[in-house]
Amino acid sequence: MPTRPKAQKPKTPRQRMQARRERLRAQGLRPVQHWVPDLRDPRVRAEIQKEIAQLARHPENAEIDAWIEQVYDDSEWR
C-alpha cells in the first residue's frame, strides 16, 4: 500500500507572496511600482478635463490630429 505524503502546514499569505516573488525573480523578472492618476478623485478628473480643453484649443490641433491618424498603427490590436 503506497504511503501518503505528509500533509504540509498551510502557508501564510506572506509566505505565498514571497514564494511567488522568488519564482518570478527566477524567471528574470523584477518588481516595479507604478503610480498612475487616480481617476476616482474629482480633483484629478477636473485637472484632466482642463488639460484636454487646453489641448483642444491649441492652434495646431488639427495638424497634430492629422499626423497622429497618419502614423498610428492599430493593426496589432485587432
N, CA, C and O atoms as a GROMACS GRO file, in nm:
protein
  312
    1MET      N    1   0.085  -0.118   0.000
    1MET     CA    2   0.000   0.000   0.000
    1MET      C    3   0.090   0.124   0.000
    1MET      O    4   0.177   0.137   0.086
    2PRO      N    5   0.068   0.217  -0.098
    2PRO     CA    6   0.153   0.336  -0.104
    2PRO      C    7   0.126   0.428   0.014
    2PRO      O    8   0.014   0.437   0.065
    3THR      N    9   0.229   0.496   0.055
    3THR     CA   10   0.213   0.589   0.167
    3THR      C   11   0.175   0.727   0.114
    3THR      O   12   0.220   0.769   0.008
    4ARG      N   13   0.094   0.793   0.188
    4ARG     CA   14   0.053   0.928   0.151
    4ARG      C   15   0.159   1.027   0.196
    4ARG      O   16   0.219   1.012   0.302
    5PRO      N   17   0.182   1.129   0.114
    5PRO     CA   18   0.277   1.230   0.158
    5PRO      C   19   0.225   1.299   0.283
    5PRO      O   20   0.105   1.315   0.303
    6LYS      N   21   0.318   1.340   0.366
    6LYS     CA   22   0.283   1.406   0.491
    6LYS      C   23   0.215   1.540   0.458
    6LYS      O   24   0.265   1.616   0.374
    7ALA      N   25   0.104   1.568   0.522
    7ALA     CA   26   0.032   1.694   0.498
    7ALA      C   27   0.119   1.810   0.544
    7ALA      O   28   0.174   1.811   0.654
    8GLN      N   29   0.129   1.909   0.455
    8GLN     CA   30   0.208   2.026   0.489
    8GLN      C   31   0.119   2.130   0.556
    8GLN      O   32   0.000   2.141   0.528
    9LYS      N   33   0.180   2.206   0.645
    9LYS     CA   34   0.109   2.314   0.710
    9LYS      C   35   0.079   2.421   0.605
    9LYS      O   36   0.168   2.457   0.528
   10PRO      N   37  -0.044   2.472   0.600
   10PRO     CA   38  -0.077   2.575   0.501
   10PRO      C   39   0.015   2.697   0.515
   10PRO      O   40   0.050   2.739   0.626
   11LYS      N   41   0.052   2.753   0.401
   11LYS     CA   42   0.139   2.870   0.402
   11LYS      C   43   0.056   2.995   0.433
   11LYS      O   44  -0.062   3.003   0.399
   12THR      N   45   0.120   3.089   0.497
   12THR     CA   46   0.054   3.217   0.523
   12THR      C   47   0.053   3.298   0.393
   12THR      O   48   0.130   3.269   0.301
   13PRO      N   49  -0.033   3.398   0.385
   13PRO     CA   50  -0.032   3.483   0.265
   13PRO      C   51   0.108   3.544   0.239
   13PRO      O   52   0.149   3.555   0.123
   14ARG      N   53   0.177   3.583   0.342
   14ARG     CA   54   0.311   3.640   0.326
   14ARG      C   55   0.408   3.537   0.265
   14ARG      O   56   0.488   3.571   0.179
   15GLN      N   57   0.399   3.412   0.311
   15GLN     CA   58   0.486   3.307   0.257
   15GLN      C   59   0.452   3.277   0.111
   15GLN      O   60   0.542   3.255   0.030
   16ARG      N   61   0.322   3.276   0.079
   16ARG     CA   62   0.282   3.252  -0.060
   16ARG      C   63   0.332   3.364  -0.150
   16ARG      O   64   0.381   3.338  -0.260
   17MET      N   65   0.321   3.490  -0.105
   17MET     CA   66   0.368   3.602  -0.186
   17MET      C   67   0.519   3.597  -0.202
   17MET      O   68   0.569   3.625  -0.311
   18GLN      N   69   0.592   3.562  -0.098
   18GLN     CA   70   0.737   3.552  -0.107
   18GLN      C   71   0.777   3.442  -0.206
   18GLN      O   72   0.870   3.460  -0.285
   19ALA      N   73   0.707   3.329  -0.204
   19ALA     CA   74   0.736   3.220  -0.298
   19ALA      C   75   0.706   3.266  -0.441
   19ALA      O   76   0.782   3.234  -0.533
   20ARG      N   77   0.598   3.340  -0.459
   20ARG     CA   78   0.564   3.391  -0.593
   20ARG      C   79   0.672   3.485  -0.642
   20ARG      O   80   0.715   3.476  -0.757
   21ARG      N   81   0.716   3.576  -0.556
   21ARG     CA   82   0.822   3.670  -0.596
   21ARG      C   83   0.951   3.596  -0.631
   21ARG      O   84   1.020   3.632  -0.726
   22GLU      N   85   0.983   3.493  -0.555
   22GLU     CA   86   1.104   3.415  -0.585
   22GLU      C   87   1.093   3.346  -0.720
   22GLU      O   88   1.189   3.342  -0.796
   23ARG      N   89   0.973   3.290  -0.752
   23ARG     CA   90   0.954   3.226  -0.882
   23ARG      C   91   0.969   3.327  -0.995
   23ARG      O   92   1.032   3.298  -1.097
   24LEU      N   93   0.912   3.446  -0.978
   24LEU     CA   94   0.922   3.548  -1.081
   24LEU      C   95   1.066   3.597  -1.098
   24LEU      O   96   1.111   3.617  -1.211
   25ARG      N   97   1.137   3.615  -0.988
   25ARG     CA   98   1.278   3.656  -0.998
   25ARG      C   99   1.361   3.548  -1.068
   25ARG      O  100   1.454   3.578  -1.143
   26ALA      N  101   1.327   3.422  -1.042
   26ALA     CA  102   1.398   3.312  -1.107
   26ALA      C  103   1.375   3.315  -1.259
   26ALA      O  104   1.456   3.261  -1.335
   27GLN      N  105   1.266   3.377  -1.303
   27GLN     CA  106   1.236   3.391  -1.446
   27GLN      C  107   1.301   3.516  -1.505
   27GLN      O  108   1.283   3.546  -1.623
   28GLY      N  109   1.378   3.588  -1.423
   28GLY     CA  110   1.446   3.707  -1.472
   28GLY      C  111   1.363   3.833  -1.462
   28GLY      O  112   1.395   3.933  -1.525
   29LEU      N  113   1.257   3.831  -1.384
   29LEU     CA  114   1.171   3.948  -1.368
   29LEU      C  115   1.204   4.019  -1.237
   29LEU      O  116   1.264   3.960  -1.146
   30ARG      N  117   1.165   4.145  -1.228
   30ARG     CA  118   1.183   4.219  -1.105
   30ARG      C  119   1.060   4.304  -1.079
   30ARG      O  120   0.992   4.344  -1.174
   31PRO      N  121   1.030   4.332  -0.953
   31PRO     CA  122   0.912   4.413  -0.923
   31PRO      C  123   0.938   4.560  -0.953
   31PRO      O  124   1.047   4.612  -0.931
   32VAL      N  125   0.834   4.627  -1.004
   32VAL     CA  126   0.840   4.770  -1.033
   32VAL      C  127   0.709   4.830  -0.985
   32VAL      O  128   0.602   4.773  -1.007
   33GLN      N  129   0.716   4.945  -0.919
   33GLN     CA  130   0.596   5.011  -0.872
   33GLN      C  131   0.562   5.126  -0.967
   33GLN      O  132   0.649   5.206  -1.002
   34HIS      N  133   0.436   5.134  -1.008
   34HIS     CA  134   0.390   5.240  -1.097
   34HIS      C  135   0.285   5.322  -1.025
   34HIS      O  136   0.195   5.268  -0.961
   35TRP      N  137   0.296   5.452  -1.036
   35TRP     CA  138   0.196   5.542  -0.982
   35TRP      C  139   0.120   5.602  -1.099
   35TRP      O  140   0.180   5.655  -1.192
   36VAL      N  141  -0.011   5.593  -1.095
   36VAL     CA  142  -0.095   5.643  -1.203
   36VAL      C  143  -0.199   5.739  -1.145
   36VAL      O  144  -0.230   5.732  -1.026
   37PRO      N  145  -0.254   5.827  -1.227
   37PRO     CA  146  -0.357   5.919  -1.176
   37PRO      C  147  -0.477   5.841  -1.123
   37PRO      O  148  -0.521   5.743  -1.183
   38ASP      N  149  -0.529   5.887  -1.010
   38ASP     CA  150  -0.647   5.824  -0.950
   38ASP      C  151  -0.771   5.887  -1.011
   38ASP      O  152  -0.813   5.995  -0.968
   39LEU      N  153  -0.829   5.821  -1.109
   39LEU     CA  154  -0.943   5.876  -1.180
   39LEU      C  155  -1.070   5.879  -1.096
   39LEU      O  156  -1.172   5.933  -1.139
   40ARG      N  157  -1.064   5.823  -0.976
   40ARG     CA  158  -1.180   5.831  -0.886
   40ARG      C  159  -1.182   5.965  -0.811
   40ARG      O  160  -1.284   6.004  -0.755
   41ASP      N  161  -1.068   6.034  -0.811
   41ASP     CA  162  -1.057   6.162  -0.741
   41ASP      C  163  -1.113   6.274  -0.828
   41ASP      O  164  -1.063   6.297  -0.939
   42PRO      N  165  -1.216   6.345  -0.781
   42PRO     CA  166  -1.276   6.451  -0.863
   42PRO      C  167  -1.176   6.561  -0.901
   42PRO      O  168  -1.188   6.621  -1.008
   43ARG      N  169  -1.078   6.588  -0.815
   43ARG     CA  170  -0.978   6.690  -0.848
   43ARG      C  171  -0.892   6.646  -0.966
   43ARG      O  172  -0.858   6.727  -1.052
   44VAL      N  173  -0.856   6.519  -0.968
   44VAL     CA  174  -0.776   6.467  -1.079
   44VAL      C  175  -0.855   6.472  -1.209
   44VAL      O  176  -0.804   6.513  -1.313
   45ARG      N  177  -0.981   6.430  -1.202
   45ARG     CA  178  -1.065   6.433  -1.321
   45ARG      C  179  -1.083   6.576  -1.373
   45ARG      O  180  -1.081   6.599  -1.494
   46ALA      N  181  -1.100   6.672  -1.282
   46ALA     CA  182  -1.116   6.811  -1.323
   46ALA      C  183  -0.989   6.862  -1.390
   46ALA      O  184  -0.997   6.934  -1.490
   47GLU      N  185  -0.874   6.828  -1.336
   47GLU     CA  186  -0.747   6.872  -1.396
   47GLU      C  187  -0.729   6.811  -1.534
   47GLU      O  188  -0.684   6.879  -1.626
   48ILE      N  189  -0.764   6.684  -1.550
   48ILE     CA  190  -0.753   6.619  -1.681
   48ILE      C  191  -0.846   6.687  -1.782
   48ILE      O  192  -0.807   6.713  -1.895
   49GLN      N  193  -0.970   6.717  -1.739
   49GLN     CA  194  -1.065   6.783  -1.829
   49GLN      C  195  -1.014   6.922  -1.868
   49GLN      O  196  -1.030   6.964  -1.983
   50LYS      N  197  -0.953   6.993  -1.773
   50LYS     CA  198  -0.896   7.125  -1.802
   50LYS      C  199  -0.785   7.114  -1.906
   50LYS      O  200  -0.778   7.194  -2.000
   51GLU      N  201  -0.698   7.015  -1.889
   51GLU     CA  202  -0.587   6.996  -1.983
   51GLU      C  203  -0.637   6.955  -2.121
   51GLU      O  204  -0.581   6.998  -2.222
   52ILE      N  205  -0.741   6.873  -2.126
   52ILE     CA  206  -0.799   6.833  -2.255
   52ILE      C  207  -0.854   6.955  -2.327
   52ILE      O  208  -0.834   6.970  -2.448
   53ALA      N  209  -0.924   7.042  -2.254
   53ALA     CA  210  -0.979   7.163  -2.315
   53ALA      C  211  -0.868   7.252  -2.368
   53ALA      O  212  -0.881   7.311  -2.475
   54GLN      N  213  -0.759   7.263  -2.294
   54GLN     CA  214  -0.645   7.344  -2.340
   54GLN      C  215  -0.585   7.286  -2.467
   54GLN      O  216  -0.552   7.359  -2.560
   55LEU      N  217  -0.569   7.155  -2.470
   55LEU     CA  218  -0.513   7.090  -2.589
   55LEU      C  219  -0.605   7.109  -2.710
   55LEU      O  220  -0.557   7.128  -2.822
   56ALA      N  221  -0.736   7.104  -2.687
   56ALA     CA  222  -0.830   7.119  -2.798
   56ALA      C  223  -0.823   7.259  -2.859
   56ALA      O  224  -0.852   7.277  -2.976
   57ARG      N  225  -0.782   7.358  -2.778
   57ARG     CA  226  -0.772   7.495  -2.828
   57ARG      C  227  -0.635   7.526  -2.888
   57ARG      O  228  -0.611   7.638  -2.933
   58HIS      N  229  -0.546   7.429  -2.888
   58HIS     CA  230  -0.410   7.452  -2.941
   58HIS      C  231  -0.421   7.490  -3.088
   58HIS      O  232  -0.497   7.428  -3.163
   59PRO      N  233  -0.345   7.592  -3.130
   59PRO     CA  234  -0.359   7.638  -3.269
   59PRO      C  235  -0.324   7.533  -3.375
   59PRO      O  236  -0.374   7.540  -3.487
   60GLU      N  237  -0.241   7.437  -3.341
   60GLU     CA  238  -0.203   7.334  -3.439
   60GLU      C  239  -0.275   7.202  -3.413
   60GLU      O  240  -0.230   7.096  -3.459
   61ASN      N  241  -0.385   7.206  -3.341
   61ASN     CA  242  -0.455   7.085  -3.303
   61ASN      C  243  -0.496   7.000  -3.423
   61ASN      O  244  -0.476   6.879  -3.422
   62ALA      N  245  -0.551   7.061  -3.526
   62ALA     CA  246  -0.596   6.986  -3.644
   62ALA      C  247  -0.480   6.917  -3.713
   62ALA      O  248  -0.490   6.801  -3.754
   63GLU      N  249  -0.367   6.988  -3.726
   63GLU     CA  250  -0.250   6.930  -3.791
   63GLU      C  251  -0.193   6.815  -3.709
   63GLU      O  252  -0.151   6.713  -3.764
   64ILE      N  253  -0.191   6.831  -3.578
   64ILE     CA  254  -0.140   6.725  -3.489
   64ILE      C  255  -0.229   6.602  -3.500
   64ILE      O  256  -0.179   6.490  -3.512
   65ASP      N  257  -0.362   6.622  -3.496
   65ASP     CA  258  -0.455   6.509  -3.510
   65ASP      C  259  -0.436   6.438  -3.643
   65ASP      O  260  -0.439   6.315  -3.649
   66ALA      N  261  -0.418   6.514  -3.750
   66ALA     CA  262  -0.400   6.454  -3.882
   66ALA      C  263  -0.272   6.370  -3.885
   66ALA      O  264  -0.270   6.261  -3.941
   67TRP      N  265  -0.167   6.422  -3.825
   67TRP     CA  266  -0.040   6.348  -3.821
   67TRP      C  267  -0.055   6.219  -3.741
   67TRP      O  268  -0.007   6.114  -3.784
   68ILE      N  269  -0.121   6.227  -3.627
   68ILE     CA  270  -0.142   6.106  -3.544
   68ILE      C  271  -0.219   6.002  -3.623
   68ILE      O  272  -0.183   5.884  -3.623
   69GLU      N  273  -0.326   6.044  -3.689
   69GLU     CA  274  -0.405   5.950  -3.769
   69GLU      C  275  -0.321   5.886  -3.880
   69GLU      O  276  -0.341   5.769  -3.914
   70GLN      N  277  -0.229   5.962  -3.935
   70GLN     CA  278  -0.146   5.912  -4.044
   70GLN      C  279  -0.046   5.807  -3.996
   70GLN      O  280  -0.024   5.707  -4.065
   71VAL      N  281   0.014   5.828  -3.880
   71VAL     CA  282   0.122   5.739  -3.835
   71VAL      C  283   0.075   5.630  -3.740
   71VAL      O  284   0.149   5.535  -3.714
   72TYR      N  285  -0.045   5.642  -3.686
   72TYR     CA  286  -0.095   5.547  -3.587
   72TYR      C  287  -0.122   5.411  -3.650
   72TYR      O  288  -0.189   5.401  -3.753
   73ASP      N  289  -0.070   5.308  -3.590
   73ASP     CA  290  -0.088   5.171  -3.641
   73ASP      C  291  -0.154   5.086  -3.532
   73ASP      O  292  -0.089   5.049  -3.434
   74ASP      N  293  -0.281   5.056  -3.549
   74ASP     CA  294  -0.351   4.973  -3.451
   74ASP      C  295  -0.375   4.831  -3.504
   74ASP      O  296  -0.459   4.758  -3.451
   75SER      N  297  -0.303   4.792  -3.607
   75SER     CA  298  -0.326   4.662  -3.670
   75SER      C  299  -0.300   4.546  -3.573
   75SER      O  300  -0.359   4.439  -3.586
   76GLU      N  301  -0.212   4.566  -3.476
   76GLU     CA  302  -0.181   4.458  -3.382
   76GLU      C  303  -0.285   4.447  -3.270
   76GLU      O  304  -0.280   4.353  -3.191
   77TRP      N  305  -0.376   4.541  -3.262
   77TRP     CA  306  -0.478   4.542  -3.158
   77TRP      C  307  -0.601   4.462  -3.201
   77TRP      O  308  -0.688   4.434  -3.119
   78ARG      N  309  -0.608   4.427  -3.327
   78ARG     CA  310  -0.729   4.360  -3.377
   78ARG      C  311  -0.713   4.212  -3.373
   78ARG      O  312  -0.804   4.138  -3.411
   0.00000   0.00000   0.00000
